[in-house]
Amino acid sequence: MVIKREPTQPKTPGQLIRAYRLERGISMEQMAEFLYCSKSELSQIENGHKSISRMKQLLWSCMVPHWTPEMLQSDEPRS
């Protein structure tokens, strides 16, 4: 028996970025180059270990049409 899973909506900025990247078959290296960040920074963001700076939220939302700065902002309070 095969259980079909409904696709889940990304809940964090990192999940949103990873989903976008994987849906389009883009490697982490290619995505990092596109977003003007390092591969390690992108990995940290995708895995929820690093938040996205406000400047990058604005830049990335200009680069990917359906992203907004609010979508790339974590719900966690910043210290």
trRosetta pair geometry for C-beta under 8 A, 3 or more apart (Angstrom, degrees):
i j d omega theta_ij theta_ji phi_ij phi_ji
5 8 7.9 -39 157 -29 107 90
8 11 7.9 -29 148 -32 111 97
10 15 3.6 172 -151 117 94 99
10 16 4.0 161 110 -73 152 56
10 18 7.4 155 -113 55 128 86
10 19 4.7 -127 -56 -2 123 140
11 15 5.6 36 41 47 60 153
12 15 4.6 96 52 7 78 102
12 16 7.0 -136 95 -7 42 87
12 48 5.8 6 138 -95 165 105
12 74 6.6 12 -152 -115 92 84
13 16 5.5 -54 -150 33 33 116
13 17 6.4 30 154 -17 66 104
13 45 6.8 -65 110 179 105 100
13 51 7.7 79 45 -147 142 62
13 52 5.6 -112 142 -2 157 126
13 71 6.9 123 -106 137 79 60
13 72 4.5 76 -131 -151 122 49
13 73 6.7 124 -62 12 129 12
13 74 5.9 -81 2 -65 116 71
14 17 5.8 -54 -148 37 32 109
14 18 6.2 30 155 -17 66 107
14 45 4.9 -178 -99 145 94 61
14 46 4.3 144 -170 -135 98 22
14 47 6.3 -113 178 16 153 19
14 48 5.1 -129 28 -61 151 61
15 18 5.7 -53 -142 40 32 110
15 19 6.1 34 157 -21 66 107
15 46 7.6 109 -68 -157 32 63
16 19 5.9 -55 -146 36 25 110
16 20 6.4 27 154 -19 62 108
16 67 7.4 119 148 -115 131 103
16 71 6.0 151 -144 160 171 105
16 72 7.2 -121 73 -91 142 63
17 20 5.7 -55 -149 36 30 113
17 21 6.2 28 154 -19 65 109
17 31 7.4 120 173 172 100 140
17 42 7.3 -140 143 -159 143 89
17 45 6.4 21 40 119 156 115
17 46 5.8 -110 83 -91 113 83
17 72 7.9 64 -53 -118 104 94
18 21 5.7 -58 -146 39 30 112
18 22 6.0 21 160 -12 67 111
18 46 4.6 100 -63 -146 108 110
19 22 6.1 -59 -140 42 26 104
19 23 6.0 30 160 -23 64 110
20 23 6.1 -57 -146 34 23 112
20 24 6.6 -1 162 1 58 114
20 64 6.9 9 -165 -153 156 151
20 67 7.9 -19 -77 -64 157 116
21 24 6.5 -80 -157 47 23 97
21 26 4.7 -100 -155 68 72 104
21 27 8.0 -60 -180 95 112 7
21 28 7.1 51 174 -90 153 53
21 31 4.7 -26 -113 -76 122 151
22 25 7.4 38 -169 -73 34 33
22 26 7.8 -92 -59 43 22 71
26 30 4.9 -125 -172 87 88 123
26 31 5.0 103 129 -59 122 94
26 34 7.6 -31 -171 1 144 145
27 30 4.6 95 55 7 83 102
27 31 6.9 -151 92 -4 43 86
28 31 5.8 -56 -145 40 31 110
28 32 6.1 34 156 -22 66 107
28 39 5.5 82 132 -148 104 95
28 42 5.9 163 -169 102 91 132
28 43 6.5 36 -166 -70 142 87
28 46 7.9 -85 -121 -10 111 155
29 32 5.9 -55 -146 36 27 111
29 33 6.4 27 155 -18 62 107
29 39 5.5 -20 -97 -92 61 124
30 33 5.8 -56 -151 36 30 111
30 34 6.3 31 152 -20 65 108
31 34 5.5 -54 -147 37 33 114
31 35 6.1 14 159 -5 68 112
31 42 6.1 135 102 -156 105 154
32 35 6.1 -66 -141 49 27 99
32 37 5.3 -98 -155 80 78 73
32 38 6.0 -15 -173 151 132 16
32 39 4.5 -109 -21 -81 167 54
32 41 7.2 123 -135 60 111 89
32 42 4.4 -117 -88 -17 95 143
33 36 7.7 28 -178 -73 30 36
34 63 7.2 145 157 163 91 140
35 42 6.8 121 60 -92 137 115
35 56 7.6 50 172 -162 103 107
35 60 5.8 12 -139 -104 102 106
35 63 7.0 168 -109 81 62 159
36 59 7.2 -62 48 144 129 145
37 41 4.5 -107 168 83 113 131
37 42 5.5 136 96 -53 118 87
37 45 7.9 31 125 -7 162 139
37 56 7.1 38 -65 -130 126 137
38 41 4.5 97 56 5 84 101
38 42 7.0 -148 93 -4 45 85
39 42 5.7 -55 -149 38 32 112
39 43 6.3 36 151 -22 65 106
40 43 5.5 -51 -147 35 33 115
40 44 6.4 35 153 -20 64 103
41 44 5.7 -53 -150 35 32 111
41 45 6.4 31 152 -18 65 106
41 50 6.6 -89 -156 85 67 160
42 45 5.7 -55 -148 37 32 111
42 46 6.2 31 155 -19 66 107
43 46 5.8 -54 -143 38 29 110
43 47 6.2 12 161 -5 64 114
44 47 6.1 -67 -143 48 25 101
44 49 4.4 -88 -160 75 80 105
44 50 3.8 45 131 2 116 120
45 48 7.8 42 179 -67 28 24
45 49 7.7 -85 -59 54 21 67
45 50 5.2 -61 -72 75 61 96
45 51 7.6 75 -120 -147 83 9
45 52 6.0 57 -132 -69 127 89
51 74 5.0 -91 -121 3 106 134
51 76 7.4 -131 -83 67 124 110
51 78 6.4 -102 49 -101 170 105
52 56 5.0 -118 -177 88 93 118
52 57 5.3 117 119 -64 117 83
52 60 7.3 -56 -172 16 143 145
52 72 5.1 -56 68 162 154 104
52 73 7.3 -108 62 -92 104 43
52 74 7.6 145 22 -23 81 94
53 56 4.7 89 58 10 84 101
53 57 7.0 -140 97 -10 43 85
54 57 5.4 -49 -149 30 34 117
54 58 6.6 32 154 -16 65 103
54 69 7.5 34 -156 -162 67 123
55 58 6.0 -57 -155 36 31 109
55 59 6.3 27 151 -16 66 109
56 59 5.4 -53 -138 42 37 111
56 60 5.7 31 164 -16 71 110
56 72 7.6 -129 112 150 84 143
57 60 6.3 -59 -140 42 21 104
57 61 6.2 20 159 -19 60 112
57 69 4.2 78 145 -143 109 82
57 72 4.3 175 -128 90 87 124
57 73 6.0 31 -121 -64 150 81
58 61 6.0 -59 -146 36 25 109
58 62 6.7 24 155 -18 61 106
58 69 5.5 5 -80 -91 56 122
59 62 5.9 -64 -160 34 30 109
59 63 6.5 21 150 -17 67 112
60 63 5.4 -58 -145 38 37 112
60 64 6.2 -4 169 15 74 105
60 67 6.1 -51 131 109 89 151
60 72 6.1 117 79 -91 129 164
61 64 6.9 -65 -127 57 28 80
61 67 4.7 -130 -115 109 64 92
61 68 5.3 50 -139 -145 130 22
61 69 4.9 -77 -23 -54 154 62
61 71 7.5 134 -101 44 108 102
61 72 6.5 -130 -58 2 99 132
63 67 7.9 -3 67 48 70 128
64 67 4.2 50 87 6 109 120
67 71 5.4 -131 -156 69 68 134
67 72 6.3 47 179 -43 115 110
68 71 4.8 102 53 -2 75 101
68 72 7.4 -160 90 1 44 87
69 72 5.9 -70 -154 45 36 104
69 73 6.4 41 150 -35 69 108
70 73 5.5 -53 -147 23 35 117
74 78 7.7 115 67 -64 113 88
